[in-house]
Amino acid sequence: MQTSEGNIDVAAGSQPPEIQRLQEQVRTEHEMYLRALADFDNYRRRFERERASSAQRGKRDVMLSLLDVIDGFDRALQHMSGDQSSVAEGLRALHRQLLGVLEAQGVTPFESVGNVFSPTLHEAIGSVESDAHEPGVVAEEVQRGYRWGDEVLRPSRVRVAQ
């Protein structure tokens, strides 16, 4: 049977076996193409997640190294507490600048003294007798803790009141 355009319109059941086989092959190839496309899309997303995660880990390592430098500044500034010399003022300025750089990256210190000990925020390195604090409360902070956004970058090293 011919249509007005001159094409032959053959009912699905009356197609020659060769055409049916080719149509089935086209369907199979199309399904394989769609699966390959989906697999590639999944691969691309996984690769992007892994790349971002790797960059985040590298950035975290740099931030932790900078925290060691901040700790050195903190110790040096404790020994220069009353010193008004230009060297002391220069160290204080560098300390503030480094803290500003970290803060711009989302790294902020958190207070521990006076708060209830939390193993997610604190690393207990000892306990102390304290009349000023109730048992289980952080009495001394030996090393300051820092957050990076909502994540604890480094827990505080503390002594807990008994």
For each residue, the residues with C-beta under 8 A, 3 or more apart:
1: 8 9 10
2: 6 7 8 9
3: 6 7 8 9
4:
5:
6: 2 3
7: 2 3
8: 1 2 3
9: 1 2 3
10: 1 14 15 19
11: 14 15
12: 15
13:
14: 10 11
15: 10 11 12 19 20 23
16: 19 20
17: 20 21
18: 21 22
19: 10 15 16 22 23
20: 15 16 17 23 24
21: 17 18 24 25
22: 18 19 25 26
23: 15 19 20 26 27
24: 20 21 27 28
25: 21 22 28 29
26: 22 23 29 30
27: 23 24 30 31
28: 24 25 31 32
29: 25 26 32 33
30: 26 27 33 34
31: 27 28 34 35
32: 28 29 35 36
33: 29 30 36 37
34: 30 31 37 38
35: 31 32 38 39
36: 32 33 39 40
37: 33 34 40 41
38: 34 35 41 42
39: 35 36 42 43
40: 36 37 43 44
41: 37 38 44 45
42: 38 39 45 46
43: 39 40 46 47
44: 40 41 47 48
45: 41 42 48 49
46: 42 43 49 50
47: 43 44 50 51
48: 44 45 51 52
49: 45 46 52 53
50: 46 47 53 54
51: 47 48 54 55
52: 48 49 55 56
53: 49 50 56 57
54: 50 51 57 58
55: 51 52 58 59
56: 52 53 59 60
57: 53 54 60 61
58: 54 55 61 62
59: 55 56 62 63 105
60: 56 57 63 64 148 153
61: 57 58 64 65
62: 58 59 65 66
63: 59 60 66 67 102 105 107 148 153
64: 60 61 67 68 153 154
65: 61 62 68 69
66: 62 63 69 70 98 101 102 107
67: 63 64 70 71 102 107 146 153 154
68: 64 65 71 72
69: 65 66 72 73 98
70: 66 67 73 74 95 98 99 102 144
71: 67 68 74 75 143 144
72: 68 69 75 76
73: 69 70 76 77 91 94 95 98
74: 70 71 77 78 95 144
75: 71 72 78 79
76: 72 73 79 80 91
77: 73 74 80 81 88 91 92 95
78: 74 75 81
79: 75 76
80: 76 77 83 85 88 91
81: 77 78
82:
83: 80 87 88
84: 88 89
85: 80 88 89
86: 89 90
87: 83 90 91
88: 77 80 83 84 85 91 92
89: 84 85 86 92 93
90: 86 87 93 94
91: 73 76 77 80 87 88 94 95
92: 77 88 89 95 96
93: 89 90 96 97
94: 73 90 91 97 98
95: 70 73 74 77 91 92 98 99
96: 92 93 99 100
97: 93 94 100 101
98: 66 69 70 73 94 95 101 102
99: 70 95 96 102 103 109
100: 96 97 103 104
101: 66 97 98 104 105
102: 63 66 67 70 98 99 105 107 108 146
103: 99 100 106 107 108
104: 100 101
105: 59 63 101 102 148
106: 103 148 149
107: 63 66 67 102 103 146 147 148 153
108: 102 103 146 147
109: 99 144 145 146 147
110: 121 144 145 146 147 156
111: 114 115
112: 115 121 122 138 141 144 145 156 158
113: 138 139 140 141 158
114: 111 133 137 138
115: 111 112 118 121 137 138
116: 136 137 138
117: 122 124 136 137 138 158 160
118: 115 121 122
119: 122
120: 152 155
121: 110 112 115 118 145 152 155 156
122: 112 117 118 119 138 145 155 156 157 158 160
123: 155 156 157 158
124: 117 127 158 159 160
125: 142 157 158 159
126: 159 160
127: 124 159 160 161 162
128: 139 140 159 160 161 162
129: 161 162
130: 133 137 139 161 162
131:
132: 139 161
133: 114 130 137 138 139 161
134: 137 161
135: 160 161 162
136: 116 117 160 161
137: 114 115 116 117 130 133 134 160 161
138: 112 113 114 115 116 117 122 133 141 156 158 159 160 161
139: 113 128 130 132 133 158 159 160 161
140: 113 128 158 159
141: 112 113 138 144 145 156 157 158
142: 125 156 157 158 159
143: 71 154 156 157
144: 70 71 74 109 110 112 141 156
145: 109 110 112 121 122 141 152 154 155 156 157
146: 67 102 107 108 109 110 152 153 154
147: 107 108 109 110 150 151 152 153
148: 60 63 105 106 107 151 152 153
149: 106
150: 147
151: 147 148
152: 120 121 145 146 147 148 155
153: 60 63 64 67 107 146 147 148
154: 64 67 143 145 146
155: 120 121 122 123 145 152
156: 110 112 121 122 123 138 141 142 143 144 145
157: 122 123 125 141 142 143 145
158: 112 113 117 122 123 124 125 138 139 140 141 142
159: 124 125 126 127 128 138 139 140 142
160: 117 122 124 126 127 128 135 136 137 138 139
161: 127 128 129 130 132 133 134 135 136 137 138 139
162: 127 128 129 130 135
